[in-house]
Amino acid sequence: MSAIEVDGHALHVEVSGAGAGTPAVLLHGFAASTFTWRHLAPALAGERRVVAFDRIGFGRSARPARAAWEGDEARNPYTAEAAVRATVAVLDG
């Protein structure tokens, strides 16, 4: 388990497995976390690298308050664009 920073916010990241196959990226849904993948991640890790992270506002990742970005929509960590940046940053990390 580790954490990375994306757009100034800490994201909880879990990486397992070291297989040479295509990495599996596990993205949880609303009101969930990496805990969702506690049984699936180990099963996949025997064949490939498995990457799961808690999206902003969920699990052990940061929960930025609206006051932190209000008035500057480009800094809103809860947009689809921010979710894409977070996913790419996790994969690059």
All heavy atoms as an XYZ file, in Angstrom:
684
protein
N       0.833     -1.179      0.000
C       0.000      0.000      0.000
C       0.875      1.238      0.000
O       1.901      1.281      0.644
C      -0.901      0.008      1.226
C      -1.977     -1.051      1.202
S      -3.054     -0.939      2.608
C      -2.467     -2.337      3.541
N       0.423      2.222     -0.730
C       1.162      3.469     -0.777
C       0.200      4.598     -1.119
O      -0.997      4.398     -1.264
C       2.286      3.378     -1.809
O       1.742      3.212     -3.107
N       0.749      5.768     -1.244
C      -0.048      6.927     -1.624
C       0.731      7.742     -2.643
O       1.962      7.750     -2.633
C      -0.378      7.776     -0.402
N       0.006      8.395     -3.523
C       0.614      9.337     -4.445
C      -0.205     10.620     -4.373
O      -1.335     10.620     -3.888
C       0.672      8.822     -5.898
C      -0.739      8.654     -6.486
C       1.454      7.527     -6.003
C      -0.736      8.489     -7.989
N       0.387     11.691     -4.845
C      -0.313     12.969     -4.864
C      -0.726     13.311     -6.284
O       0.079     13.223     -7.214
C       0.587     14.067     -4.304
C      -0.150     15.362     -4.089
C       0.683     16.392     -3.370
O       1.227     16.070     -2.294
O       0.783     17.513     -3.888
N      -1.983     13.677     -6.450
C      -2.519     14.077     -7.748
C      -3.278     15.383     -7.546
O      -4.176     15.445     -6.697
C      -3.449     13.009     -8.345
C      -4.042     13.472     -9.662
C      -2.721     11.689     -8.528
N      -2.902     16.390     -8.284
C      -3.554     17.701     -8.171
C      -3.589     18.188     -6.730
O      -4.545     18.823     -6.287
C      -4.971     17.664     -8.748
C      -5.007     17.406    -10.243
O      -3.979     17.624    -10.913
O      -6.065     16.988    -10.745
N      -2.557     17.850     -5.970
C      -2.465     18.309     -4.588
C      -3.232     17.484     -3.576
O      -3.328     17.863     -2.410
N      -3.752     16.339     -3.980
C      -4.538     15.486     -3.087
C      -3.924     14.087     -3.025
O      -3.514     13.534     -4.040
C      -5.985     15.383     -3.567
C      -6.632     16.704     -3.781
N      -6.945     17.554     -2.749
C      -7.002     17.348     -4.914
C      -7.488     18.648     -3.231
N      -7.538     18.548     -4.550
N      -3.911     13.511     -1.832
C      -3.341     12.176     -1.643
C      -4.328     11.098     -2.071
O      -5.496     11.122     -1.692
C      -2.971     11.974     -0.183
N      -3.839     10.159     -2.886
C      -4.631      9.003     -3.308
C      -4.009      7.744     -2.719
O      -2.806      7.517     -2.846
C      -4.633      8.856     -4.830
C      -5.346      9.899     -5.661
C      -5.231      9.546     -7.139
C      -6.788     10.009     -5.268
N      -4.834      6.915     -2.127
C      -4.393      5.623     -1.604
C      -4.325      4.642     -2.779
O      -5.300      4.483     -3.517
C      -5.380      5.121     -0.546
C      -5.158      3.707     -0.165
N      -4.138      3.321      0.678
C      -5.807      2.578     -0.512
C      -4.179      2.014      0.829
N      -5.183      1.533      0.114
N      -3.163      3.979     -2.944
C      -2.937      3.077     -4.068
C      -2.477      1.713     -3.540
O      -1.651      1.641     -2.633
C      -1.858      3.635     -5.025
C      -1.619      2.692     -6.193
C      -2.226      5.026     -5.510
N      -3.002      0.664     -4.141
C      -2.559     -0.696     -3.830
C      -2.126     -1.373     -5.124
O      -2.892     -1.403     -6.092
C      -3.683     -1.493     -3.170
C      -4.096     -0.929     -1.821
C      -5.167     -1.746     -1.126
O      -5.502     -2.847     -1.606
O      -5.667     -1.268     -0.095
N      -0.906     -1.896     -5.128
C      -0.354     -2.588     -6.294
C       0.061     -3.979     -5.848
O       0.704     -4.145     -4.816
C       0.860     -1.842     -6.882
C       1.443     -2.594     -8.067
C       0.485     -0.422     -7.274
N      -0.321     -4.979     -6.617
C       0.079     -6.348     -6.321
C       0.420     -7.063     -7.614
O       0.092     -6.600     -8.693
C      -1.037     -7.087     -5.562
O      -2.239     -7.067     -6.297
N       1.091     -8.195     -7.475
C       1.467     -8.987     -8.643
C       2.620     -8.365     -9.400
O       2.910     -7.188     -9.276
N       3.272     -9.181    -10.183
C       4.405     -8.709    -10.962
C       4.440     -9.375    -12.325
O       5.466     -9.392    -12.982
C       5.712     -8.984    -10.218
N       3.311     -9.919    -12.719
C       3.266    -10.631    -13.992
C       3.571     -9.740    -15.173
O       3.489     -8.519    -15.098
N       3.934    -10.367    -16.268
C       4.317     -9.632    -17.469
C       3.127     -9.284    -18.358
O       3.266     -8.554    -19.319
C       5.324    -10.451    -18.272
N       1.955     -9.791    -18.029
C       0.773     -9.516    -18.848
C       0.321     -8.075    -18.719
O       0.891     -7.280    -17.978
N      -0.700     -7.754    -19.453
C      -1.276     -6.421    -19.388
C      -1.749     -6.141    -17.972
O      -2.451     -6.963    -17.381
C      -2.472     -6.317    -20.361
O      -2.017     -6.633    -21.668
C      -3.084     -4.934    -20.336
N      -1.378     -4.990    -17.392
C      -1.821     -4.681    -16.030
C      -3.349     -4.599    -15.955
O      -4.010     -4.182    -16.901
C      -1.215     -3.312    -15.742
C      -0.125     -3.142    -16.736
C      -0.516     -3.945    -17.934
N      -3.885     -4.998    -14.825
C      -5.318     -4.855    -14.562
C      -5.502     -3.641    -13.667
O      -4.860     -3.535    -12.625
C      -5.852     -6.099    -13.877
N      -6.349     -2.721    -14.085
C      -6.659     -1.537    -13.292
C      -8.070     -1.714    -12.757
O      -9.020     -1.869    -13.527
C      -6.579     -0.250    -14.140
C      -6.882      0.971    -13.295
C      -5.219     -0.138    -14.798
N      -8.195     -1.715    -11.448
C      -9.482     -1.936    -10.814
C     -10.042     -0.600    -10.335
O      -9.459      0.049     -9.468
C      -9.331     -2.916     -9.642
C      -8.676     -4.255     -9.994
C      -8.531     -5.121     -8.746
C      -9.472     -4.971    -11.062
N     -11.155     -0.169    -10.921
C     -11.780      1.113    -10.598
C     -13.089      0.856     -9.860
O     -14.019      0.287    -10.423
C     -12.060      1.902    -11.883
C     -10.839      2.208    -12.748
C     -11.278      2.800    -14.082
C      -9.887      3.136    -12.020
N     -13.162      1.291     -8.621
C     -14.371      1.064     -7.841
C     -15.469      2.063     -8.202
O     -15.223      3.106     -8.789
C     -14.072      1.116     -6.333
C     -13.665      2.466     -5.823
N     -14.565      3.485     -5.621
C     -12.459      2.945     -5.466
C     -13.940      4.539     -5.148
N     -12.649      4.236     -5.059
N     -16.673      1.724     -7.844
C     -17.827      2.585     -8.106
C     -18.089      3.546     -6.963
O     -17.293      3.680     -6.028
N     -19.233      4.197     -7.029
C     -19.621      5.184     -6.027
C     -19.773      4.534     -4.652
O     -20.303      3.437     -4.522
C     -20.939      5.859     -6.441
C     -21.315      7.009     -5.562
C     -20.670      8.228     -5.693
C     -22.285      6.865     -4.599
C     -21.002      9.291     -4.874
C     -22.623      7.918     -3.769
C     -21.982      9.137     -3.910
N     -19.299      5.242     -3.635
C     -19.393      4.797     -2.235
C     -18.674      3.472     -1.995
O     -19.097      2.657     -1.186
C     -20.846      4.720     -1.781
N     -17.578      3.240     -2.699
C     -16.797      2.020     -2.533
C     -15.328      2.397     -2.303
O     -15.002      3.562     -2.080
C     -16.940      1.129     -3.758
N     -14.438      1.421     -2.367
C     -13.005      1.654     -2.157
C     -12.224      0.435     -2.645
O     -12.813     -0.505     -3.185
C     -12.716      1.880     -0.668
O     -12.921      0.684      0.058
N     -10.920      0.434     -2.407
C     -10.104     -0.716     -2.788
C     -10.543     -1.982     -2.054
O     -10.285     -3.086     -2.523
C      -8.614     -0.468     -2.509
O      -8.436     -0.086     -1.138
C      -8.049      0.610     -3.414
N     -11.220     -1.814     -0.940
C     -11.744     -2.964     -0.194
C     -12.644     -3.824     -1.083
O     -12.718     -5.035     -0.925
C     -12.505     -2.475      1.044
C     -13.000     -3.587      1.925
C     -12.119     -4.274      2.750
C     -14.338     -3.936      1.946
C     -12.573     -5.302      3.569
C     -14.800     -4.956      2.756
C     -13.915     -5.644      3.576
N     -13.283     -3.196     -2.043
C     -14.152     -3.895     -2.993
C     -13.413     -5.039     -3.678
O     -14.006     -6.065     -4.003
C     -14.652     -2.905     -4.065
O     -15.358     -1.853     -3.418
C     -15.533     -3.570     -5.092
N     -12.120     -4.856     -3.896
C     -11.325     -5.805     -4.686
C     -10.517     -6.773     -3.831
O      -9.633     -7.455     -4.347
C     -10.376     -5.026     -5.602
C     -11.063     -3.956     -6.363
C     -10.842     -2.606     -6.278
C     -12.087     -4.118     -7.336
N     -11.678     -1.931     -7.128
C     -12.465     -2.844     -7.789
C     -12.753     -5.228     -7.863
C     -13.449     -2.630     -8.741
C     -13.743     -5.027     -8.808
C     -14.077     -3.749     -9.240
N     -10.804     -6.888     -2.545
C      -9.985     -7.691     -1.638
C      -9.874     -9.160     -2.040
O      -8.892     -9.817     -1.719
C     -10.486     -7.559     -0.209
C     -11.844     -8.187      0.028
C     -12.416     -7.778      1.383
N     -13.728     -8.329      1.603
C     -14.858     -7.857      1.077
N     -14.820     -6.813      0.265
N     -16.012     -8.425      1.347
N     -10.860     -9.700     -2.762
C     -10.795    -11.102     -3.195
C     -10.316    -11.220     -4.647
O      -9.603    -12.158     -4.990
C     -12.166    -11.780     -3.058
C     -12.670    -11.796     -1.654
N     -12.054    -12.496     -0.642
C     -13.733    -11.177     -1.084
C     -12.712    -12.315      0.485
N     -13.733    -11.512      0.251
N     -10.701    -10.278     -5.475
C     -10.346    -10.339     -6.896
C      -8.874    -10.004     -7.144
O      -8.212    -10.675     -7.940
C     -11.237     -9.393     -7.703
C     -10.971     -9.367     -9.208
C     -11.215    -10.740     -9.827
C     -11.837     -8.311     -9.880
N      -8.352     -8.976     -6.485
C      -6.968     -8.547     -6.733
C      -5.963     -9.680     -6.530
O      -5.112     -9.909     -7.399
C      -6.615     -7.330     -5.882
N      -6.016    -10.429     -5.435
C      -5.058    -11.525     -5.271
C      -5.190    -12.596     -6.353
O      -4.194    -13.182     -6.781
C      -5.382    -12.101     -3.889
C      -6.087    -11.015     -3.166
C      -6.836    -10.262     -4.223
N      -6.407    -12.851     -6.802
C      -6.610    -13.860     -7.846
C      -5.982    -13.419     -9.160
O      -5.392    -14.222     -9.884
C      -8.094    -14.128     -8.036
N      -6.090    -12.141     -9.480
C      -5.498    -11.625    -10.719
C      -3.985    -11.453    -10.617
O      -3.275    -11.519    -11.614
C      -6.126    -10.267    -11.073
C      -7.597    -10.266    -11.457
C      -8.088     -8.835    -11.621
C      -7.819    -11.065    -12.727
N      -3.492    -11.218     -9.412
C      -2.072    -10.907     -9.212
C      -1.135    -12.055     -9.581
O       0.056    -11.831     -9.789
C      -1.824    -10.487     -7.770
N      -1.647    -13.267     -9.691
C      -0.800    -14.385    -10.089
C      -0.376    -14.311    -11.543
O       0.631    -14.897    -11.937
N      -1.102    -13.555    -12.348
C      -0.827    -13.481    -13.785
C      -0.341    -12.123    -14.260
O       0.236    -12.023    -15.329
C      -2.106    -13.816    -14.554
C      -2.646    -15.193    -14.284
C      -3.959    -15.426    -15.008
O      -4.295    -14.646    -15.912
O      -4.638    -16.402    -14.661
N      -0.616    -11.089    -13.494
C      -0.312     -9.730    -13.965
C      -0.185     -8.771    -12.797
O      -0.526     -9.098    -11.683
C      -1.398     -9.249    -14.911
C      -2.754     -9.116    -14.248
C      -3.888     -8.873    -15.216
N      -4.149    -10.078    -15.967
C      -4.135    -10.159    -17.299
N      -3.934     -9.100    -18.022
N      -4.350    -11.293    -17.904
N       0.260     -7.578    -13.107
C       0.292     -6.515    -12.111
C      -1.137     -5.998    -11.957
O      -1.846     -5.793    -12.937
C       1.221     -5.385    -12.570
C       1.416     -4.305    -11.533
C       2.520     -3.359    -11.943
N       2.116     -2.542    -13.066
C       1.964     -1.221    -13.022
N       2.223     -0.565    -11.922
N       1.596     -0.556    -14.085
N      -1.549     -5.810    -10.722
C      -2.894     -5.335    -10.422
C      -2.774     -3.999     -9.689
O      -2.044     -3.887     -8.703
C      -3.659     -6.347     -9.545
C      -5.041     -5.827     -9.203
C      -3.746     -7.691    -10.256
N      -3.471     -2.994    -10.193
C      -3.429     -1.657     -9.611
C      -4.857     -1.258     -9.225
O      -5.765     -1.310    -10.053
C      -2.869     -0.626    -10.617
C      -2.809      0.756     -9.998
C      -1.496     -1.059    -11.130
N      -5.026     -0.895     -7.973
C      -6.319     -0.408     -7.490
C      -6.054      0.842     -6.656
O      -5.012      0.944     -5.999
C      -7.015     -1.460     -6.647
N      -6.962      1.797     -6.698
C      -6.795      2.985     -5.867
C      -8.152      3.500     -5.418
O      -9.164      3.255     -6.054
C      -6.001      4.082     -6.592
C      -6.689      4.686     -7.791
C      -7.364      5.901     -7.677
C      -6.648      4.066     -9.028
C      -7.986      6.460     -8.781
C      -7.268      4.620    -10.133
C      -7.940      5.821    -10.010
N      -8.116      4.188     -4.281
C      -9.326      4.826     -3.778
C      -9.463      6.169     -4.479
O      -8.568      7.014     -4.402
C      -9.234      5.045     -2.260
C      -9.288      3.750     -1.475
O      -9.889      2.775     -1.972
O      -8.751      3.712     -0.359
N     -10.575      6.340     -5.182
C     -10.821      7.605     -5.867
C     -10.957      8.727     -4.840
O     -11.250      8.487     -3.676
C     -12.093      7.487     -6.709
C     -11.928      6.499     -7.852
C     -13.220      6.177     -8.562
N     -14.026      7.367     -8.823
C     -15.347      7.342     -8.908
N     -16.007      6.225     -8.767
N     -16.014      8.446     -9.145
N     -10.745      9.951     -5.282
C     -10.880     11.113     -4.404
C     -12.244     11.064     -3.710
O     -13.270     10.827     -4.344
C     -10.756     12.424     -5.220
C      -9.316     12.651     -5.642
C     -11.270     13.624     -4.439
C      -8.393     13.046     -4.525
N     -12.206     11.249     -2.401
C     -13.436     11.258     -1.622
C     -13.867      9.903     -1.095
O     -14.869      9.801     -0.393
N     -13.112      8.862     -1.402
C     -13.493      7.514     -0.988
C     -12.327      6.807     -0.299
O     -11.163      7.124     -0.528
C     -13.935      6.675     -2.197
C     -15.143      7.239     -2.888
C     -14.997      8.022     -4.012
C     -16.415      6.989     -2.406
C     -16.104      8.552     -4.662
C     -17.526      7.513     -3.036
C     -17.375      8.304     -4.170
N     -12.655      5.797      0.493
C     -11.633      4.976      1.139
C     -10.624      5.798      1.910
O     -10.971      6.699      2.669
N      -9.340      5.520      1.662
C      -8.260      6.197      2.374
C      -7.660      7.364      1.591
O      -6.622      7.877      1.957
C      -7.174      5.177      2.724
C      -7.660      4.197      3.785
C      -6.605      3.177      4.102
N      -7.105      1.882      3.621
C      -6.409      0.789      3.585
N      -5.162      0.775      3.957
N      -6.952     -0.324      3.155
N      -8.324      7.772      0.514
C      -7.859      8.935     -0.246
C      -8.428     10.218      0.363
O      -9.346     10.188      1.176
C      -8.282      8.824     -1.716
O      -7.500      7.841     -2.377
N      -7.857     11.336     -0.066
C      -8.269     12.643      0.441
C      -9.741     12.917      0.157
O     -10.311     12.384     -0.803
C      -7.408     13.734     -0.200
N     -10.324     13.750      0.993
C     -11.709     14.187      0.839
C     -11.747     15.712      0.820
O     -12.137     16.338      1.803
C     -12.564     13.663      1.989
C     -12.757     12.177      1.948
C     -13.493     11.700      3.198
N     -13.759     10.289      3.150
C     -12.865      9.331      3.323
N     -11.616      9.638      3.559
N     -13.201      8.059      3.249
N     -11.328     16.313     -0.289
C     -11.279     17.774     -0.342
C     -12.661     18.403     -0.168
O     -13.635     17.967     -0.781
C     -10.742     18.082     -1.740
C     -10.159     16.805     -2.236
C     -10.864     15.704     -1.525
N     -12.715     19.412      0.673
C     -13.961     20.144      0.892
C     -14.195     21.116     -0.257
O     -13.250     21.591     -0.888
C     -13.891     20.899      2.210
N     -15.440     21.416     -0.508
C     -15.812     22.330     -1.587
C     -15.081     23.676     -1.462
O     -14.699     24.283     -2.454
C     -17.323     22.542     -1.591
C     -17.798     23.436     -2.697
C     -19.330     23.606     -2.636
N     -19.821     23.972     -3.915
C     -20.254     23.137     -4.853
N     -20.251     21.849     -4.630
N     -20.674     23.570     -6.008
N     -14.839     24.122     -0.252
C     -14.169     25.407     -0.034
C     -12.767     25.436     -0.644
O     -12.255     26.500     -0.981
C     -14.092     25.705      1.462
N     -12.153     24.268     -0.826
C     -10.800     24.198     -1.379
C     -10.749     24.546     -2.865
O      -9.694     24.917     -3.376
C     -10.215     22.807     -1.161
N     -11.859     24.437     -3.563
C     -11.854     24.698     -5.008
C     -13.021     25.555     -5.478
O     -13.119     25.913     -6.651
C     -11.823     23.391     -5.806
C     -12.877     22.404     -5.404
C     -12.750     21.401     -4.498
C     -14.226     22.328     -5.869
N     -13.926     20.715     -4.366
C     -14.861     21.261     -5.211
C     -14.970     23.062     -6.796
C     -16.179     20.904     -5.430
C     -16.297     22.710     -7.015
C     -16.885     21.642     -6.339
N     -13.913     25.912     -4.591
C     -15.082     26.701     -4.974
C     -14.661     27.993     -5.675
O     -13.760     28.689     -5.229
C     -15.940     27.023     -3.754
C     -17.302     27.538     -4.108
C     -18.237     27.506     -2.914
O     -17.782     27.802     -1.798
O     -19.400     27.163     -3.111
N     -15.299     28.265     -6.783
C     -14.967     29.451     -7.561
C     -13.921     29.198     -8.631
O     -13.645     30.055     -9.454
N     -13.309     28.021     -8.613
C     -12.308     27.656     -9.613
C     -12.610     26.230    -10.065
O     -11.993     25.272     -9.616
C     -10.907     27.764     -9.031
C      -9.818     27.505    -10.057
O     -10.134     27.252    -11.251
O      -8.633     27.551     -9.674
N     -13.592     26.094    -10.939
C     -14.071     24.770    -11.370
C     -12.950     23.891    -11.932
O     -13.002     22.672    -11.833
C     -15.194     24.918    -12.395
C     -15.926     23.651    -12.709
C     -16.639     23.011    -11.508
O     -17.045     23.734    -10.590
O     -16.784     21.771    -11.513
N     -11.921     24.489    -12.492
C     -10.803     23.711    -13.037
C     -10.069     22.940    -11.940
O      -9.400     21.952    -12.232
C      -9.836     24.622    -13.779
N     -10.201     23.353    -10.700
C      -9.541     22.672     -9.578
C     -10.468     21.681     -8.875
O     -10.079     21.052     -7.895
C      -9.028     23.706     -8.586
C      -7.919     24.565     -9.172
C      -7.310     25.494     -8.160
N      -6.757     24.709     -7.060
C      -6.848     25.060     -5.774
N      -7.437     26.167     -5.431
N      -6.325     24.306     -4.845
N     -11.700     21.528     -9.358
C     -12.663     20.613     -8.755
C     -12.159     19.175     -8.895
O     -12.043     18.653    -10.006
C     -14.025     20.772     -9.447
C     -15.093     19.868     -8.864
O     -14.810     18.926     -8.130
N     -16.337     20.148     -9.213
N     -11.843     18.498     -7.780
C     -11.296     17.140     -7.857
C     -12.338     16.056     -8.124
O     -11.991     14.886     -8.226
C     -10.667     16.954     -6.475
C     -11.510     17.782     -5.579
C     -11.915     18.984     -6.408
N     -13.605     16.456     -8.243
C     -14.677     15.480     -8.408
C     -15.230     15.415     -9.831
O     -16.267     14.800    -10.059
C     -15.801     15.779     -7.409
C     -15.334     15.689     -5.975
C     -15.121     16.844     -5.225
C     -15.082     14.466     -5.384
C     -14.675     16.768     -3.918
C     -14.640     14.373     -4.076
C     -14.437     15.530     -3.350
O     -13.992     15.438     -2.060
N     -14.554     15.997    -10.794
C     -15.021     15.962    -12.180
C     -14.522     14.698    -12.888
O     -13.588     14.034    -12.424
C     -14.516     17.183    -12.969
O     -13.084     17.123    -13.044
C     -14.972     18.494    -12.330
N     -15.123     14.409    -14.031
C     -14.662     13.275    -14.842
C     -13.224     13.495    -15.301
O     -12.420     12.559    -15.326
C     -15.586     13.082    -16.043
N     -12.887     14.721    -15.636
C     -11.521     15.026    -16.080
C     -10.516     14.764    -14.964
O      -9.429     14.232    -15.199
C     -11.414     16.483    -16.553
C     -12.188     16.773    -17.819
C     -13.690     17.018    -17.586
O     -14.148     17.072    -16.417
O     -14.400     17.132    -18.590
N     -10.872     15.130    -13.733
C      -9.990     14.879    -12.592
C      -9.831     13.379    -12.352
O      -8.744     12.914    -11.999
C     -10.527     15.575    -11.338
N     -10.902     12.615    -12.559
C     -10.826     11.163    -12.394
C      -9.882     10.550    -13.421
O      -9.106      9.639    -13.101
C     -12.217     10.543    -12.518
N      -9.900     11.061    -14.646
C      -8.978     10.573    -15.686
C      -7.545     10.920    -15.303
O      -6.643     10.074    -15.388
C      -9.335     11.156    -17.066
C      -8.256     10.859    -18.086
C     -10.683     10.620    -17.531
N      -7.300     12.162    -14.852
C      -5.944     12.552    -14.440
C      -5.447     11.652    -13.301
O      -4.288     11.233    -13.297
C      -5.913     14.014    -13.987
C      -5.894     15.016    -15.104
C      -5.508     16.409    -14.634
N      -6.327     16.898    -13.523
C      -7.498     17.512    -13.646
N      -8.030     17.673    -14.846
N      -8.127     17.941    -12.575
N      -6.318     11.346    -12.366
C      -5.933     10.490    -11.240
C      -5.569      9.090    -11.732
O      -4.547      8.522    -11.309
C      -7.055     10.426    -10.205
N      -6.362      8.531    -12.608
C      -6.097      7.188    -13.133
C      -4.774      7.146    -13.877
O      -3.960      6.239    -13.678
C      -7.255      6.722    -14.029
O      -8.480      6.767    -13.274
C      -7.029      5.310    -14.516
N      -4.536      8.112    -14.735
C      -3.274      8.172    -15.487
C      -2.097      8.350    -14.538
O      -1.062      7.679    -14.691
C      -3.323      9.299    -16.548
C      -1.957      9.532    -17.160
C      -4.345      8.968    -17.624
N      -2.246      9.191    -13.533
C      -1.150      9.405    -12.566
C      -0.839      8.136    -11.792
O       0.333      7.827    -11.557
C      -1.514     10.535    -11.615
N      -1.864      7.401    -11.426
C      -1.646      6.136    -10.702
C      -0.887      5.151    -11.593
O       0.056      4.498    -11.148
C      -2.986      5.539    -10.224
C      -2.813      4.097     -9.784
C      -3.566      6.379     -9.101
N      -1.254      5.063    -12.838
C      -0.585      4.141    -13.759
C       0.846      4.581    -14.071
O       1.730      3.743    -14.264
C      -1.381      3.986    -15.038
C      -2.707      3.256    -14.868
C      -3.513      3.287    -16.149
C      -2.476      1.831    -14.413
N       1.083      5.880    -14.111
C       2.433      6.382    -14.364
C       3.320      6.246    -13.131
O       4.544      6.203    -13.265
C       2.393      7.851    -14.789
C       1.927      8.026    -16.206
O       1.881      7.029    -16.965
O       1.589      9.171    -16.581
N       2.682      6.191    -11.952
C       3.432      6.162    -10.693
C       3.974      4.857    -10.392
O       4.780      4.166    -10.452
